[in-house]
């Protein structure tokens, strides 16, 4: 499963839940709070010299932009909530353990572009690394493009649940 060229945008169930939670928080909490602050600042009089009013309006524009983005994004997501039949092959949602030429091991998870978290090892399905991993299996060798240059790697393990 690959997003990008097909126009399909994949996301894990947790990722979709997090986006919905953020949208709800913006609508129910942050936007009303900032709106109250802007109204209070506007009641003070001259708005042209009122930093609280100006900053609050800027915050509202940013919140509204994020709300529009999330609303549109959530409408166009495909939530991948099942594991593939062949759990030994790398597809969206897989946890992959790799070894490089120096036998240094690393673990990555292939997720949607809204879920990237490099500290956790979560990489976008659209990244060069993930594209080179897709459809590989345990024991396969591959060449991965990295910022430091190309590296030969071997797939040590493929799972569809978190690895230790």
Order of alpha helices (4+ residues) and beta strands (2+ residues): beta-alpha-alpha-alpha-beta-beta-beta-beta-alpha-beta-beta
